[in-house]
């Protein structure tokens, strides 16, 4: 019988890391990646991570970071942990119309730590079925650019022949807490979204 285990570092990892408050840089100023943006380009490759092609219909993409013309980068807090999240909007005014700013919205990309100028978030999924351990790691990155922001989603997977692919059930489950090194994984999906600050009335 197949079974799966999924872990997102957001609540647990952020609490353990003692993060700097999101929305502020090291000097306590406003972080430029927070705000409302309009998608200027979006590309996707699901056959390896080289040379993603322009995405024709983002709304039809199941796991895309953004499936709408606009998105908002918002600072949120859960169980005392601060993080940034991406909230998709059909119009810039809808991004700005936050009826309940205290409501925590999850489900899309979330960034729980900052390394240099880049915000990063990860999610891990392991599934054991038959005699094979399947492992998937998704990494989101958010970086300021000259004209706005760049969002990326990279998906890494093991292969049945890799050391992590040959683990037993208990060891497979443990991969969500102790991920295998990247050199044991293959990057098979890359999405890149560029956004410019949206003009709002």
C-alpha positions in Angstrom: 0.0 0.0 0.0 1.3 3.4 -0.9 1.5 6.1 1.6 2.8 9.7 1.4 4.2 12.3 3.8 4.2 16.0 3.0 6.0 18.8 4.9 6.2 22.5 4.4 8.9 24.3 6.4 6.7 27.4 6.9 5.3 27.2 10.4 7.8 24.8 12.0 10.9 25.8 10.2 10.3 29.5 10.6 9.8 29.2 14.3 13.0 27.2 14.7 15.0 29.6 12.6 14.0 32.7 14.5 13.5 34.8 11.4 13.9 38.5 10.8 10.4 40.0 10.5 9.3 39.8 6.9 8.6 43.1 5.1 11.7 44.7 6.6 15.3 44.7 5.3 18.3 44.4 7.6 18.2 48.1 8.3 14.5 48.0 9.3 13.3 49.7 6.1 10.5 48.5 3.8 11.2 45.4 1.7 10.8 46.3 -2.0 9.4 42.9 -2.8 6.2 43.7 -0.8 3.4 45.2 -2.9 1.1 44.6 -5.9 2.6 43.5 -9.2 1.5 42.9 -12.8 2.8 39.9 -14.6 5.0 41.0 -17.5 6.2 37.5 -18.5 5.8 33.9 -17.4 7.6 30.8 -18.7 7.5 27.2 -17.8 9.4 24.0 -18.5 8.1 20.6 -17.2 10.7 18.6 -19.1 13.8 19.7 -17.3 14.9 23.0 -16.0 16.7 24.4 -19.1 15.1 27.1 -21.3 11.5 27.4 -20.1 9.0 28.4 -22.8 6.5 31.2 -22.6 3.4 30.1 -20.8 0.3 30.6 -23.0 -2.4 30.0 -20.4 -1.2 30.5 -16.8 -4.8 30.0 -15.5 -4.7 26.5 -16.8 -1.5 25.6 -15.0 -2.2 23.5 -12.0 0.8 24.3 -9.8 1.9 27.6 -11.2 3.0 30.3 -8.8 0.6 32.8 -10.4 -2.4 32.0 -12.6 -3.8 35.5 -12.9 -2.6 38.9 -14.5 -1.8 40.4 -11.1 -0.4 39.2 -7.7 0.4 40.6 -4.4 3.4 39.9 -2.1 2.0 40.1 1.4 3.6 39.8 4.8 1.8 37.4 7.1 2.3 35.7 10.5 1.3 32.3 11.8 2.1 31.0 15.3 4.5 33.8 15.7 6.5 33.1 12.5 6.7 35.8 9.8 6.7 34.9 6.2 5.9 36.3 2.7 3.2 34.9 0.5 2.0 35.3 -3.0 -1.7 36.1 -3.5 -3.1 36.0 -7.0 -5.6 38.7 -8.2 -7.5 39.2 -11.4 -7.1 43.0 -11.1 -4.8 45.3 -9.3 -7.7 46.8 -7.3 -8.6 43.4 -6.0 -5.1 42.9 -4.8 -5.4 46.1 -2.8 -8.9 45.3 -1.5 -7.8 43.3 1.5 -11.1 42.9 3.5 -9.5 41.1 6.4 -5.7 41.8 6.6 -5.4 39.5 9.7 -6.6 36.4 7.8 -3.7 34.1 6.9 -3.8 32.9 3.3 -1.9 29.7 2.5 -1.8 27.4 -0.5 0.6 29.2 -2.9 4.2 30.0 -2.7 5.4 31.1 0.7 8.8 32.4 1.6 10.1 31.8 5.2 13.7 32.9 5.1 15.9 35.4 3.4 19.4 34.6 2.0 21.1 37.8 0.8 18.6 39.6 -1.4 16.5 36.5 -2.1 13.4 35.1 -0.2 13.2 31.3 -0.2 10.5 28.8 0.7 10.4 25.0 0.4 7.9 22.1 0.5 8.8 18.4 0.7 6.7 15.3 -0.3 7.7 11.7 0.1 5.7 8.7 -1.0 6.4 5.0 -0.5 4.8 2.5 -2.8 5.8 -1.0 -3.8 9.5 -1.0 -3.3 10.2 2.6 -4.4 10.5 5.8 -2.5 9.3 8.8 -4.5 10.5 12.2 -3.3 9.7 15.7 -4.5 11.1 19.0 -3.3 9.6 22.3 -4.4 11.6 25.5 -4.0 10.2 29.0 -4.5 12.5 32.1 -4.8 11.6 35.7 -4.8 14.1 38.4 -5.8 13.9 42.1 -6.5 14.8 43.1 -10.1 15.5 46.4 -11.8 11.8 46.6 -12.9 10.0 44.8 -10.1 10.3 41.2 -8.9 11.2 37.7 -10.2 9.4 34.6 -8.9 10.7 31.1 -9.6 9.4 27.7 -8.8 11.8 24.7 -9.2 10.8 21.1 -8.6 13.4 18.5 -7.8 12.7 14.7 -7.8 14.7 11.6 -7.1 14.9 8.6 -9.5 14.3 4.9 -8.6 18.0 4.4 -9.1 19.1 7.1 -6.8 20.0 6.2 -3.1 16.9 8.0 -1.8 14.7 6.1 -4.3 15.8 2.8 -2.8 15.0 3.6 0.8 12.5 1.6 2.9 9.2 3.0 4.1 10.3 4.6 7.4 13.4 6.1 5.8 11.4 7.4 2.9 9.0 9.2 5.3 11.9 10.7 7.1 13.1 12.5 3.9 10.6 15.3 4.5 12.5 16.2 7.6 16.0 15.4 6.3 16.0 16.0 2.6 18.5 14.2 0.4 21.4 16.3 -1.1 20.6 18.0 -4.4 23.2 16.0 -6.3 20.9 13.0 -5.8 17.9 14.8 -7.3 16.9 15.9 -10.8 15.3 19.3 -11.5 12.4 18.6 -13.8 10.2 21.7 -13.6 11.1 25.4 -13.7 8.7 28.3 -13.7 9.8 31.9 -13.9 7.4 34.9 -13.4 8.5 38.5 -13.8 6.3 41.2 -12.3 6.3 45.0 -12.5 4.8 47.3 -9.9 1.1 47.6 -10.7 -0.5 51.0 -11.3 -3.4 51.4 -8.9 -6.0 54.2 -8.9 
